[in-house]
């Protein structure tokens, strides 16, 4: 059965810290890996990763995919209280099925 | 540009009843997908519609159904409600016309409909 596992499930850090969120996947006919941020209810898109080893960057956020080891990481540097959210990882397969992980709840203390 | 609109935002039903949820996608988006989010299972894919046709379906029982209208608005229906159907139901639209609407991975989510089954 296809699955996406995120770790840790929750994380509390202080403002200014750097965090690394992990996502591993076992998905048949894997196509791409997606990251979303869910602050209240509506998740918002962060990254889509299809190629191994190529870092995607947006401001203080960056992500990379390792298709050999079947995982991805999301890094957030110089964290701010506005980064507090649930971060969702999802795998997309070639049949266009999307499988989400349960998310990592990140809380940034001021 | 208006975002994805879901109605109702909150509703309470009792076991055995049925419910219909509505989703209006962003103007111009023809792909609409539905997801169920619970604390235990996380976000799970229900189904996806494009041009009034269901293109993809998750692993949910037949009590969960949906449809899409010619203006791309979509509805999902859950019949014979069970306690375990209590969840946040999220709708997402996409500009992509490829199957699944996920060529770029960018889904635009609505605020969701919070269903409580008593």
Interface residues (C-beta under 8 A of the other chain):
Chain A: X32 X34 X36 X40 X41 X42 X43 X44 X45 X47 X48 X88 X90 X92 X95 X96 X97 X98 X99 X100 X101 X102 X103
Chain B: X3 X4 X35 X41 X42 X43 X44 X45 X48 X55 X56 X58 X88 X90 X98 X99 X100 X102 X104 X105 X106 X107 X108 X109 X110 X111 X112
